[in-house]
Amino acid sequence: MPMNKPAQRRYLTIVLFALIAAAVVRLVSSIWGASSTSASSVPATQPSRGQGAGVTPATLPPASPTGALLRLDALKEISERPLPELTRNPFEFGPSQEDIRRADDAKKLAEHPPPAPPPPPPPVPFKAMGYQTDTKGKRVAYLSDDQETYIVHEGQEFGQRFKVLKITDASVEVQDETYHQIVQLPYPQ
């Protein structure tokens, strides 16, 4: 016998309600079973921290069907481990301040090299030929370059920029007044 529409609706509502009730009962039983399984499998005391007292898959209790598992003893053990030493700051990316300073210094040197040192003064072009003592007891030195011979006394200027400072038995001391250089000119042996 065919059912009328209101009866058919009541029948489907009862079946749907029964299915929902079965699903709720199954969900409650799986949650209740997981909490009783994990509570009964967690040891009452923590293992000693000696060798081999670590968290391994063999020491873990079986997970519940939903995969929920909370091991406070394992969490405490992991949080008590010392942190590894870091060689750099993980929040600073790129070169260090020291590297940046060295690169800046090198760049400045490349852009503006230090000035070249002044050239060395030219050598004194004179040679001491000898000396003698004049009638007043003062020494007179004989100096020559490629073109002339000079007869000079102590304190005398000659050759446009040179001055005789001292005449000794071994050499003549001459100052280049342009370059402020003092040179000893020995006598030939």
C-alpha positions as a printed NumPy array, in Angstrom:
array([[  0.   ,   0.   ,   0.   ],
       [  1.365,   3.331,  -0.954],
       [  2.128,   5.872,   1.771],
       [  0.855,   9.339,   1.688],
       [  3.237,  12.237,   1.84 ],
       [  2.941,  13.17 ,   5.536],
       [  3.522,   9.561,   6.614],
       [  6.457,   9.291,   4.3  ],
       [  7.938,  12.459,   5.793],
       [  7.54 ,  11.135,   9.348],
       [  9.233,   7.881,   8.396],
       [ 12.258,   9.695,   6.837],
       [ 12.524,  12.007,   9.857],
       [ 12.68 ,   9.016,  12.24 ],
       [ 15.357,   7.305,  10.134],
       [ 17.406,  10.493,   9.917],
       [ 17.129,  11.03 ,  13.684],
       [ 18.272,   7.44 ,  14.303],
       [ 21.336,   7.937,  12.081],
       [ 22.284,  11.166,  13.837],
       [ 21.905,   9.544,  17.264],
       [ 24.14 ,   6.633,  16.194],
       [ 26.821,   9.028,  14.97 ],
       [ 26.75 ,  11.016,  18.24 ],
       [ 27.008,   7.817,  20.315],
       [ 29.98 ,   6.625,  18.256],
       [ 31.75 ,   9.995,  18.588],
       [ 31.233,  10.117,  22.361],
       [ 32.469,   6.551,  22.781],
       [ 35.637,   7.212,  20.72 ],
       [ 36.476,  10.34 ,  22.755],
       [ 35.718,   8.597,  26.049],
       [ 37.798,   5.595,  25.01 ],
       [ 40.79 ,   7.762,  23.968],
       [ 40.929,   9.589,  27.277],
       [ 40.724,   6.364,  29.297],
       [ 43.376,   4.687,  27.091],
       [ 45.851,   7.56 ,  27.34 ],
       [ 45.283,   7.974,  31.086],
       [ 45.856,   4.282,  31.741],
       [ 48.96 ,   4.017,  29.544],
       [ 50.876,   7.056,  30.908],
       [ 53.353,   5.861,  33.56 ],
       [ 52.886,   7.225,  37.063],
       [ 56.599,   8.096,  37.452],
       [ 58.93 ,   9.624,  34.933],
       [ 61.874,   7.565,  33.721],
       [ 65.297,   8.486,  35.076],
       [ 67.457,  10.815,  32.978],
       [ 70.219,   8.256,  32.613],
       [ 71.305,   6.711,  29.371],
       [ 68.507,   5.458,  27.192],
       [ 65.838,   7.472,  29.017],
       [ 64.577,   9.306,  25.962],
       [ 61.362,   9.498,  24.071],
       [ 61.355,   6.857,  21.369],
       [ 58.464,   5.479,  19.343],
       [ 58.614,   2.26 ,  21.403],
       [ 58.032,   4.15 ,  24.685],
       [ 55.042,   6.123,  23.403],
       [ 51.588,   4.797,  24.245],
       [ 49.331,   3.925,  21.337],
       [ 47.486,   6.895,  19.889],
       [ 43.744,   7.15 ,  20.002],
       [ 41.67 ,   6.554,  16.861],
       [ 41.432,  10.333,  16.411],
       [ 45.224,  10.692,  16.753],
       [ 45.042,  12.856,  19.885],
       [ 47.923,  12.287,  22.322],
       [ 49.34 ,  14.585,  24.956],
       [ 52.49 ,  13.465,  26.772],
       [ 53.361,  16.013,  29.44 ],
       [ 56.413,  14.052,  30.609],
       [ 57.863,  14.036,  27.082],
       [ 57.135,  17.747,  26.688],
       [ 58.89 ,  18.516,  29.981],
       [ 61.915,  16.437,  28.993],
       [ 62.237,  18.226,  25.664],
       [ 61.861,  21.674,  27.233],
       [ 64.652,  20.939,  29.759],
       [ 67.253,  20.242,  27.056],
       [ 69.982,  22.908,  26.671],
       [ 69.75 ,  25.128,  23.619],
       [ 72.47 ,  24.843,  20.983],
       [ 75.04 ,  27.63 ,  20.727],
       [ 74.328,  30.039,  17.876],
       [ 77.238,  31.529,  15.958],
       [ 75.149,  34.344,  14.494],
       [ 72.007,  36.292,  15.253],
       [ 69.176,  34.612,  13.319],
       [ 67.333,  37.928,  13.081],
       [ 70.188,  39.762,  11.361],
       [ 70.432,  38.977,   7.677],
       [ 73.368,  39.944,   5.515],
       [ 76.889,  40.993,   6.476],
       [ 77.893,  41.982,   9.99 ],
       [ 78.715,  45.565,  11.012],
       [ 82.442,  44.727,  10.901],
       [ 82.119,  43.432,   7.315],
       [ 80.233,  46.581,   6.283],
       [ 82.89 ,  48.828,   7.865],
       [ 85.731,  46.973,   6.1  ],
       [ 83.909,  47.182,   2.748],
       [ 83.323,  50.924,   3.224],
       [ 86.998,  51.487,   4.072],
       [ 88.098,  49.55 ,   0.986],
       [ 85.661,  51.515,  -1.185],
       [ 86.932,  54.84 ,   0.166],
       [ 90.537,  53.813,  -0.533],
       [ 89.611,  52.801,  -4.072],
       [ 87.771,  56.083,  -4.721],
       [ 90.309,  58.372,  -3.037],
       [ 93.741,  56.76 ,  -2.856],
       [ 96.2  ,  58.471,  -0.536],
       [ 98.461,  60.97 ,  -2.271],
       [101.727,  59.653,  -3.6  ],
       [104.704,  60.444,  -1.393],
       [106.883,  63.273,  -2.672],
       [109.743,  62.18 ,  -4.877],
       [113.081,  61.756,  -3.137],
       [115.435,  64.706,  -3.446],
       [117.93 ,  64.498,  -6.3  ],
       [121.423,  63.425,  -5.353],
       [123.966,  66.131,  -4.644],
       [126.002,  66.477,  -7.866],
       [129.298,  67.405,  -6.166],
       [132.357,  65.384,  -5.232],
       [134.829,  66.398,  -2.542],
       [138.322,  66.619,  -4.034],
       [140.199,  67.583,  -0.89 ],
       [140.866,  70.383,   1.608],
       [143.664,  72.609,   2.904],
       [144.134,  75.088,   5.697],
       [144.57 ,  78.731,   4.688],
       [146.908,  81.293,   6.271],
       [144.374,  82.223,   8.961],
       [143.924,  78.585,  10.071],
       [140.561,  78.069,   8.389],
       [139.902,  75.064,   6.208],
       [139.095,  75.45 ,   2.535],
       [137.454,  72.576,   0.621],
       [137.628,  71.801,  -3.068],
       [134.362,  70.521,  -4.579],
       [133.642,  69.775,  -8.206],
       [130.743,  68.778, -10.412],
       [130.889,  67.855, -14.09 ],
       [131.442,  71.466, -15.179],
       [133.15 ,  73.512, -12.421],
       [135.4  ,  73.349,  -9.379],
       [134.392,  75.287,  -6.27 ],
       [136.704,  76.548,  -3.522],
       [134.49 ,  76.946,  -0.442],
       [134.749,  77.868,   3.277],
       [132.496,  76.777,   6.157],
       [129.159,  78.679,   6.017],
       [129.568,  79.681,   2.378],
       [126.766,  79.222,  -0.188],
       [127.578,  77.949,  -3.683],
       [125.983,  76.35 ,  -6.742],
       [122.679,  78.314,  -6.423],
       [121.17 ,  76.219,  -3.589],
       [123.948,  74.562,  -1.55 ],
       [125.734,  75.608,   1.62 ],
       [128.877,  74.209,   3.28 ],
       [128.139,  73.403,   6.937],
       [131.384,  71.794,   8.126],
       [134.769,  70.777,   6.756],
       [136.489,  67.898,   8.586],
       [139.538,  65.712,   7.999],
       [137.368,  62.964,   6.402],
       [134.546,  64.785,   4.585],
       [132.662,  67.964,   3.736],
       [129.13 ,  68.398,   5.089],
       [126.865,  70.099,   2.536],
       [123.204,  71.15 ,   2.877],
       [120.771,  71.29 ,  -0.056],
       [118.706,  74.329,   0.982],
       [115.813,  73.55 ,  -1.418],
       [115.15 ,  70.033,  -0.087],
       [116.64 ,  70.572,   3.405],
       [118.894,  67.574,   2.914],
       [122.319,  67.268,   4.556],
       [124.936,  65.111,   2.808],
       [128.446,  64.031,   3.798],
       [130.86 ,  64.147,   0.848],
       [133.939,  62.028,   1.692],
       [137.39 ,  62.773,   0.237],
       [138.815,  60.248,  -2.21 ],
       [141.361,  57.847,  -0.717]])
